[in-house]
């Protein structure tokens, strides 16, 4: 009714409710209680229930639930991945083991997403299909935010600039997070941009990762349909 959504355990109300002036307080209470007991309650609105594009029935809700499930299963998946590769990384010198384990952690994250997140799985399948057909040579990813972050070249080079940048991030209320995906194809660069509302900070939900999955899926569909 309020076109709102949940972020970090709080209800973000977009439109005032004429029927229930206490709606935000009620949903905030529900979110706090669920957060306290580890129950992944997310509040979504109309945008999240609609198909993300033509030719698919997948929705943002599918991606949100998939991320929550993948996050819950990550620990088990990581344990299985480490056990399966123990004979490979244990002989590695200790000063190199950290890097190897970090790679296995990334592998476990990917495996959990492909097993439990239907949106990530479909995006990966279509990207691979486009790559096999020679339509997708390589790609680049640009993270987006609304409002846009004031990124400059001196941020990483200047510690003071880095500190100011971190402070800006912490104090900015981002309404949306997005991804601009550009694929190199035989016909030139093709770009697709996706935005999602900022469902950040709860139950393993990553709005940036969700936007990247959507951009990948739509871009791959676009290449395969031409």
C-alpha positions in Angstrom: 0.0 0.0 0.0 2.9 2.4 0.7 5.0 1.1 -2.2 7.7 0.5 0.5 10.4 -2.0 1.1 12.7 -3.2 3.9 16.3 -2.2 4.3 18.6 -3.3 7.1 15.6 -4.4 9.2 13.7 -1.2 8.8 10.6 -0.4 6.6 11.2 2.4 4.1 7.8 4.0 3.4 7.6 5.6 0.0 4.0 6.8 -0.1 2.0 7.8 3.1 -0.8 5.4 4.0 -4.2 7.1 4.2 -5.8 4.1 5.8 -3.2 3.3 8.4 -1.0 6.1 9.8 0.8 3.5 12.0 1.8 1.2 9.1 5.5 2.0 9.3 5.6 1.5 13.1 3.9 -1.9 12.7 6.2 -3.1 10.0 9.3 -1.8 11.8 8.2 -3.9 14.8 7.7 -7.0 12.8 11.1 -6.6 11.1 12.9 -6.0 14.4 11.3 -9.1 16.0 12.1 -11.3 13.0 15.6 -10.0 12.8 16.1 -10.8 16.6 15.2 -14.4 16.0 17.0 -14.8 12.7 13.8 -15.1 10.6 14.4 -13.6 7.1 11.4 -11.3 6.7 11.6 -9.0 3.7 9.0 -6.4 2.7 8.4 -6.0 -1.1 6.0 -4.1 -3.2 4.5 -4.2 -6.7 7.8 -3.8 -8.7 9.4 -6.8 -7.1 6.5 -9.2 -8.1 6.6 -8.4 -11.9 8.7 -10.4 -14.4 12.0 -8.7 -14.9 11.8 -8.8 -18.7 10.1 -10.3 -21.7 10.5 -14.0 -22.2 10.9 -14.9 -18.5 8.6 -15.4 -15.5 11.4 -14.8 -13.0 11.0 -11.8 -10.7 13.0 -9.8 -8.3 11.3 -11.8 -5.5 12.8 -15.0 -6.9 16.3 -13.4 -6.7 15.7 -12.1 -3.2 14.6 -15.5 -1.9 17.3 -17.2 -3.8 20.0 -15.0 -2.2 18.6 -15.7 1.3 18.6 -19.5 0.7 22.1 -19.4 -0.9 23.4 -17.4 2.1 21.9 -20.0 4.5 23.5 -22.9 2.6 26.9 -21.2 2.0 28.5 -22.6 5.2 27.7 -26.2 4.3 28.8 -25.6 0.7 32.1 -24.1 1.8 32.7 -27.0 4.1 32.1 -29.5 1.3 34.3 -27.4 -1.1 37.2 -27.2 1.4 37.0 -31.0 2.2 36.9 -31.9 -1.5 40.0 -29.8 -2.2 42.0 -30.5 1.0 44.5 -32.6 -0.8 45.2 -29.8 -3.2 45.6 -26.8 -0.9 47.2 -28.4 2.2 50.6 -29.0 0.5 50.7 -25.3 -0.5 53.1 -23.2 1.6 51.3 -21.4 4.4 51.9 -18.0 3.0 50.0 -19.0 -0.1 47.2 -20.9 1.5 45.2 -17.8 2.3 44.9 -16.9 -1.4 44.0 -20.4 -2.3 41.3 -20.6 0.4 39.9 -17.3 -0.8 39.5 -18.7 -4.2 37.6 -21.7 -2.8 35.4 -19.4 -0.8 34.4 -17.6 -4.0 33.8 -21.0 -5.7 31.5 -22.0 -2.8 29.6 -18.7 -3.1 29.0 -19.4 -6.8 28.0 -23.0 -6.2 25.5 -22.0 -3.5 24.0 -19.3 -5.8 23.7 -21.7 -8.7 22.0 -24.3 -6.5 19.6 -22.1 -4.6 19.1 -18.9 -6.6 17.0 -19.4 -9.7 17.7 -15.9 -11.0 21.5 -16.3 -10.7 21.3 -19.8 -12.2 19.2 -18.7 -15.3 21.5 -15.7 -15.8 24.6 -18.0 -15.8 22.9 -20.5 -18.1 22.0 -17.8 -20.7 25.4 -16.2 -20.5 27.1 -19.5 -21.1 24.8 -20.2 -24.0 25.6 -16.9 -25.6 29.3 -17.5 -25.0 29.2 -21.0 -26.7 27.5 -19.4 -29.7 30.2 -16.8 -30.0 27.9 -14.0 -29.2 29.4 -13.1 -25.8 33.2 -12.7 -26.0 33.9 -10.9 -22.7 32.2 -8.3 -20.4 32.7 -5.5 -18.0 30.6 -4.5 -15.0 29.9 -1.1 -13.6 28.2 -0.7 -10.2 25.7 2.1 -9.9 23.9 3.9 -7.1 21.1 6.4 -6.7 22.1 9.0 -5.7 25.4 8.6 -7.6 28.5 8.4 -5.5 31.1 11.2 -6.0 33.9 8.9 -7.2 37.2 10.5 -8.2 40.6 9.3 -9.3 42.3 10.3 -6.1 40.2 8.2 -3.7 42.5 5.2 -3.6 45.7 7.3 -3.8 44.9 9.8 -1.0 44.0 8.3 2.5 42.1 11.4 3.5 40.1 11.2 0.3 39.4 7.6 1.0 38.2 8.3 4.5 35.9 11.1 3.3 34.5 8.7 0.6 33.8 6.0 3.2 32.0 8.7 5.4 29.9 9.7 2.4 28.9 6.1 1.8 27.9 5.6 5.4 25.8 8.7 5.6 24.1 8.4 2.2 20.6 6.9 2.0 20.8 5.0 -1.3 17.3 4.6 -2.9 18.5 2.1 -5.6 21.5 0.0 -6.5 22.2 -0.9 -10.1 24.5 -2.5 -12.6 25.6 -1.6 -16.1 26.8 -4.7 -17.9 28.6 -4.4 -21.2 29.3 -7.4 -23.4 31.8 -7.5 -26.2 30.2 -9.2 -29.2 31.1 -9.8 -32.9 28.9 -6.7 -33.7 30.4 -4.5 -31.1 29.6 -3.6 -27.5 26.1 -4.2 -26.2 25.0 -2.7 -22.8 22.2 -3.4 -20.5 21.4 -1.6 -17.2 19.4 -2.9 -14.3 18.2 -1.3 -11.1 16.7 -2.6 -7.9 15.7 -0.9 -4.7 18.2 -1.0 -1.9 17.3 -4.1 0.0 20.6 -4.0 1.8 22.0 -5.3 5.1 19.8 -8.3 5.9 19.8 -12.1 5.5 22.5 -12.1 2.9 20.6 -9.9 0.4 22.9 -8.0 -2.0 21.0 -5.5 -4.2 24.2 -5.0 -6.2 24.5 -8.7 -6.9 20.8 -8.9 -7.7 21.1 -6.1 -10.2 24.1 -7.8 -11.8 22.1 -11.1 -12.2 19.2 -9.2 -13.8 21.5 -7.2 -16.2 23.3 -10.5 -17.2 20.0 -12.3 -17.8 18.4 -9.6 -19.9 21.6 -8.9 -21.9 22.1 -12.6 -22.7 18.5 -12.9 -23.7 18.9 -9.9 -26.0 21.9 -11.4 -27.7 20.3 -14.8 -28.1 17.1 -13.4 -29.6 18.9 -11.5 -32.4 
